[in-house]
């Protein structure tokens, strides 16, 4: 049976990198701040969704991945490394 999870049980590959890049922003941005930036970019996520993405408890759509990359100033490939 096919499972949509990584070998570590996470629902996404980009969560840890999103958290790392969010904290590295100057000045550091809170999860709520990242949610606000994503909403300005046209993606409807809230602080809880950002927390679940970073912890690997939530799947990330391609649209969300593209917006995350744009807001964090990296490519989508860099989020998946």
Secondary structure, DSSP 8 states (H G I E B T S, - for coil): ---SS-TTS-S-SSHHHHHHHHHHSSS---HHHHHHHHHHTT----HHHHHHHHHT-S---HHHHHHHHHHHTS-HHHHH-
